[in-house]
Amino acid sequence: MVPDWKVVQDYLEILEFPELKGIVFMQTACQAVQHQRGRRQYNKLRNLLKDARHDCVLFANEFQQSCYLPRERGESMEKWQSRSIYNAAAWYYHHCQDRMPIVMVTEDEEAIQQYGSETGGVFVISFKNYLDNFWPDLKAAHELCESILQSRRERENESQESHGKEYPEHVPLEVLEAGIKSGRYIQGTLNVNKHRAQIEAFVRLQGASSKDSDLVSDVLIHGMKARNRSIHGDVVVVELLPKSEWKGRTTALGENDGDDKALGESPSEPMPTGRVVGILQKNWRDYVVTFPSIEEVQSQGKNAQKILVTPWDYRIPKIRISTQQAEALQDFRVVVRIDSWESTSMYPNGHFVRVLGRIGDLEGEIATILVENSISVVPFSEAQMCEMPVNTPENPWKVSSQEEREREDLRKTHLVFSIDPSGCEDVDDTLSVRALDNGNLELGVHIADVTHFVAPHSYIDIEARTRATTYYLADRRYDMLPAILSADVCSLLGGVDRYAVSVMWELDKTSYEIKKVWYGRTIIRSAYKLFYEAAQDLLDGNFSVVKDIPEFKDLDEKSRQAKLEELVWAIRKLTDIARHIRAKRDSCGALELEGVEVRIQLDEKKNIHDLIPKQPLEVHETVAECMILANHWVAKKIWESFPHQALLRRHPPPHQEFFSELRECAKAKGFFIDTRSNKALADSLDNANDPNDPIVNKLLRSMATQAMSNALYFSTGSCAEEEFHHYGLALDKYTHFTSPIRRYSDIIVHRLLMAAISKDKKMEIQENLFSNKDLEELCRHINNRNRAAQHSQKQSTELFQCMYFKDKDPETEERCISDGVIYSIRTNGVLVFIPRFGIKGAAYLRNKDGLVVSCGPDGHSEWKPGSLQRFQNKITSTTTGGESVTFHLFDHVTVRISVQTSRCHSDTIRLEIISNKPHMTPDTELLQQCSLLLKSDLVKEVTRSVEEAQLAQEVAVNITEDYQKYCQTKGRSLYTLLEEIRDLALLDVSNSYGI
C-alpha cells in the first residue's frame, strides 16, 4: 500500500495500527507532512518508519532517476505531489516485475478518476474504500476513519457558510522571514500561563531575533485574539505593540478561571507586549479531553453533534469535534487530535482518536499523564527481544573467550564492590581502590558495559534512542532497556562475572593528586553488594553489621577477619579520597541544593513496608563524588578526541533576576545572599542558618534550586568552549557516563569513549559516531524526553497525593491539619510549604467573594469583609471592623489540606490557613519523621482503596488488560521502585536537581 500525501497527513494514527504493515511511504508524502504539519507529526511518522514491528519503508522517489517528475508550469503543489506519488507507485509495480499488486490510497477524487484505470497493477482508491475492502474486521480503524471524515465535512460546510473572520490573517512566510532578519519581528516559543490561560501568554525569545534584539525579557501576549490561532508550544513570530499599549503581568496567586477580580488586579511594571503574526512550527499533538455533561450537550440542541471538548491541559483552548457519542463518553478521558484551525472559528477543529479510561480511575489518570507527556509505553517487540542475550538455568550467560583476550581482567587483581540502597537490583556501577607497588593508590569506577549488548542501529538501539530514558512514575516505571539487560546480564551483581567499562586513576598516596588515568573495557566480579547503611557502619567502626552481609556468612573466623579488614580499609580510603575531591570542587563554587531525600523499605513481596528518612550519611557523598569524577574525566577525554562531535552536559549560569525572590526572603531573616557567582552563592547559603528553625535553610536552598537554569545535553560542535561550564557542579566539562542502563545519553558517551580509545591506539574506529548536526538533533530529543520524564513523575506524585486526601473530611480528619511555613508573599495570598507531606501550594487570604482572612485572639481564622495590604516580606489582612493580622515570611501557620476536584482537569491540593499559630513545634527531625510515616500510610491507603474500588466496580471500562500489557514492572504499591531512583540520583548529584 502506497499512501498519498493527504492520507499520511490526515490518517497517520490509523496507519500506526499494528495490523497495517508493509506500507511504502514516498519521500514526497513525508516532506509534505514535515512542511505542513510541523515537527510533532513528522516525528510520529519518522518513529513509525523506524519501528521494526510495522515493516514500513521510505522510498526516496525524488532522488530516483526513473521516478522524479519536475513540477509543470502552473501546476499546483498538491497536484504535483499526487502525480509524483502515483508515478513512483507505477514504477515500483514494474520494478517488482508486475508480480506484486500496488494499492495507492488517496483522498483526491480527481486522482482516483484520472489514475484509477491507467495501470493494471496499481489500484487507486480512497482510504475508506481501502479499509472496507482489505480490513473489514478492523473496527477501531473504521470508526476512527469515519470520525475524521465527518470532522472534515463539518469544516468544509462551515467554511462555505461563514463570511466574517474572527482573526486577522497571518503574514506570508516570506514576509515573516524578512521581518525576522530585519528585526521587525521576533521569533520564539509561546508559553501560556496555566493560571490565566485565557488572557496571558509569553513568548520566550529564540534564534537570531533574541541576539539582535534589545529585549531582555519575554514578550507578553495579552488575550486570546492576540495569539492569532497559536497554541501553547508553537514556534511563533511576534510583532511588538507600541509602548503605550504594553501591559504588566499579574503577580497575584493564579486562579484557573482567569477571573481578574480573583487575581487581585495587581499587574507588575509594563513589559514588552505583542501579537502573533505567524506560526513557524505547530505544536499539535494528541490531547486528552473531557466531554461536556449531558445537560450541556442537550442544551446545544440541533448542534449537539458539534461538541466543544475541554483539554486536560489548561493551556490548550477547547477543541471542536463532530461526534454522535457525546453522551456515552461524558464520564471518560478521551484522546483527540487537532486537524486545523479555521480563520472563521474561535476554536480549533479535531477528531476523536480513542478512549483512555473513566475520569477518576487510577489507570485512566495514569494513561492521561502518559499521553499528555507524549510517552509511549508499548512493550518491547519480538524483533527487539531476539537481539537480547540468553541467561537461563539451562543456558547460563558466561564470559566469552574472545572478550577475555581483548579486555583487561580485574577479577583476581581488584577488590570491586558496589554500594546501593536496600533492595536495588539494577547495579550500574561498582568501585575499587588499591595500593600500587610504587606506593601510590589506584581508584577505579567500573560501569556496566551496555554498549556491548546494544549495537548501533539495532532494533533495541532504535527503541532505546526513541525512549531516551527510563520513565519513573509514582507507582511504576517504564524501562529504556529490557529487564534481561537492566536487571540481569548488564547489572553488576555480586559474585558473578560481568563486562564493564572502567576508568582508573593513579593517585598520589598523600595528596591524592591525579598522576595518570586509564580508560578501557574490563571484566569484573563484584565481591560485595553493600547497602548504604552497612557501608556507613563499617566506615564508623560498627562491625556488628557483618552478620547481615551475605558474603561473610560462610567464612571461617580467620578468613572473615582478613576480608573484613580489607573491605574496611577500602571504604575508608575511598571516603578520604572523596573528601579531597569534594573540597576541590567546593573551592570552585560547587552548590549543595535542596531535594527530597527518601529511602523505601520493601518487604519480601516487594511491597512497601516503610519509608525511612534518609540520614545524611557520608558514604552517600563518597559514591556521588566518585561518579562525578568519572563523568568529568570521561567528558574531557571524548572532547579531546572529538572536539566537534562529543556529547556533553552544560549547566548555564542562572539569570540574576531569577534570584530576586531568594534575596528578598533571605533578607527578611537577616541574611544576605550573594548570587554573583556559584562560589558566592554556595557560601551565602551555608551561612544562612537560623538555629531556631532549620527549615529556613532548606527553603532557601529550595528557592535557589527553583532559580536555576536547566542543565542540557549538547554537541560540542554547536557551542563555544566557554559555554561548556557546569554551574552547579563547578566543572569546566561534564557529561553522563555512569548510568547507561537508564539513560541513552550515557550509551552515546560510552561509544564515544570506545572510539577515543581506538583512536589513541591508531586502530580503526568501529563505532558509528554521529555528526555534529545529527548529535545536536539527538540532544534536543533527549532533553525533551527528560523534561517529559520529570513532568510525568511530578504529575503522578500529585495524583496520589490527591487520591489520598480526596476521601477524607478536611473538617474532621486529623491528618488534614498540618503545620506550614510561608515562603513567598503574593498580592492576594501566600505560598506555603508543608514539611509533613513535602507539599507546596497557594493559600488565599482573599476569597472569590472579596472576604479576607481574620484571626481572633485564639489564632483561629474566619472570612470577613476587609482588605489586604502587601509589603516586601509580609502581608496584612484588615477587616472593616478594624481587626488585623499580619503574615510574615517563614511564619509557621496551621493549614487545612483538602482536594479541589475537577471533571475536566487534574485534581489539585487546596490549602487553607485556619490559624496564624504553628500547628506543632517546628522541630525539623520530628516533622520529617511524621512526614515519612504518614507518607507510608498514604502509600498503603491509596493502593488499598484503588484495589477495593476495582473489585467493587462491576461495570467499568476494562483497562486492566492494558495495564498488564503495557506496565513493565510488577506490583501496585506507590513508590515501589523509588529506591532505585534514589540510588541513581545519589550516584550523580546533578540528577536530583535537574543539573
KOLSE-982537 format. One record per residue (C-alpha): residue in one letter; x, y, z. Coordinates in steps of 0.5 Angstrom, whole numbers, plus 2048, in hexadecimal, padded with zeros to 3 digits. Layout:
AXYZ/...
END
This chain:
M800800800/V8038077FE/P7FF80D802/D7FE8147FE/W80181A802/K7FA81C804/V7F9815807/V7FF81580B/Q7FD81C80E/D7F681A810/Y7F6813812/L7FD812815/E7FA80F81B/I7F780A817/L7FD808813/E80080781A/F7FB80181C/P8007FB81D/E7FC7F7818/L7FD7FB812/K8047F9810/G8097FA80A/I807801808/V80B804803/F80C80C805/M80E8107FF/Q813816800/T80E81B7FD/A809819802/C80E819808/Q810820806/A809823806/V80882080D/Q80E82480F/H80D82A80C/Q80582B80D/R804827814/G80A829818/R80F82581C/R80B821820/Q80781E81B/Y80D81D817/N81181A81D/K80B81581D/L80C813816/R813812817/N81280E81D/L80D809819/L812808814/K818806819/D81380181C/A8157FB81A/R80E7F881C/H80B7FB816/D8107F9811/C80F80080D/V814803809/L81580A806/F81680B7FE/A81A8117FC/N8178117F6/E8198197F4/F8208167F4/Q81F8107F0/Q8208127E8/S81A80E7E6/C8158117EB/Y8178187EB/L81281D7E8/P8138247E7/R80D8297E9/E80A82B7E3/R8098337E2/G8028357E5/E80182E7E9/S7FF82F7F0/M80482C7F5/E7FE8277F7/K7FD8247F0/W8058237EF/Q80581F7F6/S80081B7F4/R80381A7ED/S8098187EF/I8078137F4/Y8038107EF/N80980F7EA/A80D80C7F0/A8088077F1/A8078057EA/W80F8057E9/Y80F8017F0/Y80A7FC7ED/H80E7FB7E6/H8147FA7EB/C8117F47EE/Q8107F17E7/D8097F27E7/R8087ED7ED/M8067F17F3/P8007F57F2/I8007FC7F5/V7FB8007F8/M7FB8087F8/V7F780B7FD/T7F58127FC/E7EF8177FE/D7F081B7F8/E7EA8197F4/E7ED81B7ED/A7F38177EE/I7EE8117EF/Q7EB8127E9/Q7F18147E5/Y7F680E7E7/G7F08097E9/S7F18057E3/E7F78077DF/T7FC8027E2/G7F97FB7E3/G7FD7F97E9/V7FD8007ED/F7F68017F0/V7F48087F2/I7EE8087F7/S7EC80C7FD/F7EF80B804/K7E8809807/N7E7804801/Y7EE801802/L7EB80080A/D7E57FD807/N7E87F8802/F7EE7F6806/W7ED7F780D/P7E57F680E/D7E67F3815/L7EB7F9818/K7E57FC81B/A7E980181F/A7EC804819/H7E6804815/E7E380881B/L7E980D81B/C7E880E814/E7E1810814/S7E3815819/I7E8818815/L7E381880F/Q7DE81B813/S7E2821816/R7E582280F/R7DE82380C/E7DC828812/R7E182C811/E7E082D809/N7D982E80B/E7DA834810/S7E083780B/Q7DB838806/E7D583A80A/S7DA83F80E/H7DB84680C/G7DF84A811/K7E6849814/E7E784981C/Y7EE84981B/P7F384D816/E7F7849811/H7FE847813/V80384B80F/P806847809/L80C84380A/E811846806/V80F84D80A/L810849810/E81784780F/A81984E80C/G816851812/I81A84D817/K82084E813/S81F856813/G81D85681B/R81685881A/Y81385181C/I81584D822/Q815845822/G814841828/T81083B82B/L80983D82E/N80883B835/V80183C838/N80083E83F/K7FD838842/H7F983C848/R7F7841843/A7F683D83C/Q7F1842839/I7F584883A/E7FC84783B/A802844837/F809845836/V80E845830/R815842832/L81A84582D/Q81E840829/G822840823/A825846820/S82084B822/S82284A829/K82984C828/D828852823/S822855828/D82385982E/L81E856832/V820852838/S81984F83A/D81484B837/V80E84E833/L80784F836/I80284C831/H7FB84F835/G7F584C833/M7F384682E/K7F284B828/A7F984D828/R7FB846828/N7F8845821/R7F783E821/S7FD83C824/I7FD83782A/H802835830/G80983282D/D808835826/V80E839823/V80B840821/V80D84681E/V80B84D822/E80A854821/L80B859826/L80685E828/P807865829/K80A866830/S80386A832/E800863832/W80585F836/K80285B83C/G804858842/R804851844/T80084F84A/T80484E851/A7FE84B855/L7FC844856/G7F9841850/E7F283F84F/N7F183984A/D7EA83D847/G7EF843846/D7EA848849/D7ED84F84A/K7EA850851/A7EC84A854/L7F384B851/G7F4852856/E7F4856850/S7FC858851/P80085884B/S80785984B/E80B85E847/P80985E840/M80D85983C/P80E858834/T807857831/G80685482A/R801850826/V80384A822/V80384B81A/G805844818/I80783D81A/L80D83A818/Q80C83381B/K80683081E/N80682C825/W800828823/R800821827/D7FB81C82A/Y7F782082F/V7F381D835/V7EC820835/T7E581F839/F7DF820836/P7D9824839/S7D482283E/I7CD81F83B/E7CA82683D/E7CF82A839/V7CE825833/Q7C7825833/S7C782D834/Q7CA82D82D/G7C482B829/K7C5829822/N7CC82B822/A7CD825827/Q7D2821822/K7D7827822/I7DA827829/L7DF82B82D/V7E3827831/T7E8829836/P7EF827836/W7F282583D/D7F882A83C/Y7F583183E/R7FA834839/I7F6831833/P7F0834830/K7E9830830/I7E982C829/R7E382B825/I7E2824822/S7DC82081F/T7D981A822/Q7D3816824/Q7D681382A/A7D681982F/E7D1817834/A7D4810834/L7DB813835/Q7DA81883A/D7DD814840/F7E381283C/R7EA81583B/V7EB815833/V7F081782E/V7EF81C829/R7F481E823/I7F3825820/D7F3826819/S7F282D817/W7F083481A/E7EC838815/S7EC83F815/T7E483F816/S7E583C81C/M7E683D824/Y7E9836825/P7ED831821/N7EA82B81E/G7EC824820/H7E981D81F/F7E8817824/V7EE812825/R7ED80D82B/V7EA80D832/L7EF80C838/G7EB80B83E/R7E680D843/I7E7814846/G7EA81384D/D7EC80C84C/L7F480B84D/E7F5807847/G7F280C843/E7F5812846/I7FC80F845/A7FA80E83E/T7F981583E/I7FF817840/L80381383B/V7FF816835/E80081D838/N80781C838/S808818831/I80B812835/S80A80B831/V80A805836/V809800831/P80C7F9833/F8137F782F/S8127F4829/E8137EC827/A8197EF822/Q81C7F3827/M81C7ED82C/C81F7E9827/E8257ED828/M8267EC82F/P82B7E7833/V8287E1836/N8297E083D/T8257DA840/P8277D4845/E8277CF83F/N82C7D483B/P82F7D983F/W8337DF83C/K83A7DF83D/V8407E383B/S8437E1834/S84A7DF833/Q84B7E582E/E8497EA833/E84E7E7838/R8537E8833/E8517EF831/R84F7F2838/E8537F483E/D8517EE843/L8517F184A/R84D7EB84D/K8537E9851/T8577EF852/H8527F4854/L84D7F485A/V8477F7857/F8407F885B/S83A7FC85A/I83680185F/D82F80285E/P828803861/S8257FD864/G8217F885F/C8257FB859/E8257F6853/D8287FA84D/V82F7FC84F/D83280184A/D83980284E/T83E7FF852/L844802856/S84B800857/V85180285B/R8587FF85C/A85F80185E/L864800858/D86B7FD858/N86E804858/G86A80785E/N86580B85A/L85E80985A/E859807855/L852809855/G84D805850/V84680784E/H84380184A/I83D802846/A8387FD842/D83A7FC83B/V8337FC838/T8367FE831/H8397F7830/F8327F4830/V82F7FA82D/A8317FB826/P831802822/H82A80281D/S8287FB820/Y8207FB822/I8227FB829/D826801828/I821805824/E81C803829/A82080682F/R82280C82B/T81B80E82A/R81980D831/A820810833/T81F80F83B/T81B80A840/Y81580E842/Y81380D849/L80C80F84C/A80A80E853/D808807853/R80B80484D/R811805848/Y812804840/D81980283F/M81D804839/L8207FD838/P81D7F6839/A81E7F3840/I8237EE83D/L8287F383D/S8267F8842/A8257F3848/D8297EE845/V82F7ED841/C8317F4841/S82F7F5848/L8367F584C/L8337F0851/G8387ED857/G83B7E6856/V83A7E684E/D83F7E8848/R83D7EE844/Y83F7F283F/A8417FA841/V84480083E/S849802843/V84C809845/M85280884A/W85680E84C/E85D80D850/L85D812856/D86381585A/K863811860/T863817865/S86081D861/Y85B81985C/E85D81D856/I85C819850/K86281684C/K85F813846/V859810844/W857809840/Y85080883C/G84E80183A/R84A7FB839/T84A7F683F/I8487F0842/I8467F184A/R8437EC84F/S8407F1855/A8427EE85B/Y83D7F1860/K8367F485E/L8357F9864/F8307FD866/Y831805868/E82F804870/A8347FE870/A83A80186D/Q839807872/D839802878/L8407FF875/L842806874/D84080887B/G84480287E/N83D7FF880/F83F7F787E/S8397F4880/V8357F587A/V83A7F0877/K8357EB878/D8307EE874/I8357EE86E/P8347E786A/E83B7E7867/F83D7E686E/K8397E1871/D83C7DA86E/L8437DC870/D8477DA876/E8497DF87B/K8507E0878/S84E7E1871/R8487E5873/Q84D7EA878/A8527EA872/K84D7EC86D/L8497F1871/E8507F5873/E8517F586B/L84A7F886A/V84A7FD86F/W85180086D/A84E800866/I848804868/R84B80986D/K85180A868/L84B80C862/T848810867/D84E814869/I84F815861/A848817860/R84981D866/H84F81F862/I84B81F85B/R84582385E/A84A828862/K84D82A85B/R84682B858/D84482F85E/S84983485D/C847835856/G840836858/A83C82F858/L83583085A/E83182C85F/L82A82D85D/E82482A861/G82082485F/V81B81F862/E81F819865/V81B813866/R81D80B866/I818806865/Q818800869/L8157FA866/D8127F3869/E8147EC866/K80E7ED860/K8117F485E/N80B7F8861/I80D7FE866/H80E7FC86D/D81080386F/L81380A86D/I81980C870/P81C813871/K82381386D/Q828814872/P82E819870/L83381386F/E83A81586D/V83A80F869/H835812864/E839817862/T83F812861/V83C80F85C/A839815859/E840818858/C843812855/M83D812850/I83E81A84F/L84681984E/A845813849/N840818845/H84481E845/W84A81A842/V84781683D/A84481D83B/K84B81F83A/K84D819836/I848819831/W848820830/E85082082F/S84F81A82A/F84981D826/P848825828/H842826823/Q83E820824/A83E81E82B/L83881D830/L839822836/R83482583B/R83482C83D/H831830842/P831837840/P83183D846/P82A83F848/H827846846/Q82984A84C/E82184D84C/F81F84684E/F823847855/S81F84D857/E81A84985B/L81F84585E/R82384B860/E81C84E863/C81A848867/A82184886A/K82284F86C/A81B84E870/K81F84A874/G82584E874/F82984A86F/F82D84D869/I82D848863/D83384A85E/T831847857/R83784A853/S83A843852/N83983C854/K83E83C85A/A83B84385D/L83483F85D/A837839860/D83A83D866/S834841867/L82F83B867/D83483886C/N83483E871/A82C83F870/N82A83A876/D82583C87B/P827838882/N81F838884/D81C83687D/P821831879/I81B831873/V81D838872/N82483686E/K82083086B/L81B835868/L82183A866/R824834862/S81E83285F/M81D83985C/A82483985A/T822833856/Q81C836853/A82083C850/M82583784D/S825836845/N82482F843/A82A82B841/L82A82983A/Y82E824836/F831827830/S83682582A/T83D82982B/G83D82B823/S83782F825/C83A83382B/A84083782C/E844834831/E84383A836/E83C837836/F83D830839/H83E832840/H83982F845/Y83783484A/G83482F84F/L83A82A850/A83F83084F/L84382C849/D84582E842/K84382883F/Y83E823841/T83A81D83E/H836817840/F83981083F/T83780D846/S83080A844/P83080783D/I82A802840/R825808840/R82880E83C/Y82980E835/S82E814835/D83380F839/I83280A834/I83580F82F/V83A811833/H83D80A834/R83D80982D/L84181082C/L84680E831/M84780782E/A84880B827/A84D80F82B/I85180982E/S851806827/K85480D824/D85980D829/K85C806827/K85C808820/M85680381F/E85080381A/I84A80781E/Q84580181D/E83F806821/N83B80981C/L83B81181F/F83681681E/S83881C81A/N83782381E/K83182481B/D82E81D81C/L83081D823/E82D824824/E827822822/L82781C826/C82982082C/R82382482B/H81F81E82B/I82281B832/N821822835/N81A822833/R81981B836/N81C81C83C/R81782283D/A81181D83C/A814818841/Q81581E846/H80E821845/S80A81A845/Q80E81884B/K80B81E84F/Q80481E84C/S80481684E/T806818855/E80181E856/L7FC819853/F7FD814859/Q7FD81A85E/C7F681C85C/M7F481585C/Y7F6814863/F7F281B865/K7EC81A861/D7E8816865/K7EA81986C/D7E681E86F/P7EA824870/E7E6827876/T7E682087A/E7EC81C877/E7F381E87C/R7F781C876/C7F4822872/I7F7827877/S7FE829877/D80482E878/G806832872/V80C837871/I80A83D86D/Y81083E868/S80D843863/I808849863/R80384B85E/T7FE85085D/N7F884C85F/G7FB847863/V802843865/L80583D862/V806837868/F80B831869/I80882B86D/P80E82786F/R80A822872/F80882086B/G80D824866/I807828863/K80882F860/G80283385F/A7FE83985F/A7FA83B865/Y7F5841863/L7F4847868/R7EE84A864/N7E9845861/K7E584685B/D7DF84A85F/G7E484F861/L7E584D868/V7EB84D86C/V7EE848871/S7ED84B878/C7F184787E/G7EE848885/P7F284888C/D7F284188C/G7F5840885/H7EF83D881/S7ED84187B/E7E7842877/W7E5846871/K7E284D872/P7E285486D/G7E885886D/S7EE859869/L7F6856868/Q7FC85A868/R802857865/F809859867/Q810856865/N81085186A/K80A85186E/I80285286C/T7FD855871/S7F5853871/T7F1858874/T7E9858875/T7E485D874/G7E485D87C/G7EB85F87D/E7EE85887E/S7F485687B/V7F985087A/T800850877/F80384A874/H80B84B873/L81084786F/F812840873/D80C840877/H80983A87A/V802839879/T7FC834879/V7FA831873/R7F482D871/I7F582986B/S7EF827866/V7EF82585F/Q7EC829859/T7E8825855/S7E782684D/R7E4822848/C7E8824842/H7EF825845/S7F382284A/D7F1823852/T7F5827856/I7F782885D/R7F482E860/L7F7832866/E7F383686B/I7F683A871/I7F2838877/S7F783B87D/N7FC84087D/K80083C882/P804836881/H80182F881/M80682C885/T80D82E887/P81282F881/D817829882/T81A82787B/E81B82087D/L81481F880/L81182287A/Q81581E876/Q813817879/C80C81987A/S80C81A872/L80F814870/L80B80F875/L805813872/K80781286B/S80880B86C/D80080B86F/L7FF80F868/V802809864/K7FE803867/E7F8807868/V7F780A861/T7FA80385E/R7F47FF862/S7EF804860/V7F0803859/E7F07FC859/E7EA7FB85D/A7E7800858/Q7E97FC852/L7E67F6856/A7DF7F9857/Q7DE7FC851/E7DA7F784C/V7D97FB846/A7DF7FF844/V7E480083E/N7E97FA83E/I7EF7FE83F/T7F37F8843/E7F57F583D/D7F87FB83A/Y7FC7FC841/Q7FE7F5841/K8007F5839/Y8047FC83A/C8067FD841/Q80D7FA841/T80E7F9849/K80A7F584E/G8077F7854/R8027FC855/S80580085B/L80680785B/Y80E80985A/T80F80185A/L815803856/L81780A858/E81D80685C/E820805855/I81F80D853/R82380F85A/D82880A858/L82980D851/A828814854/L82D813859/L833811854/D832818851/V83081E855/S82E82184E/N82881C84D/S82481E853/Y824825852/G82482584A/I82B82784A/
END
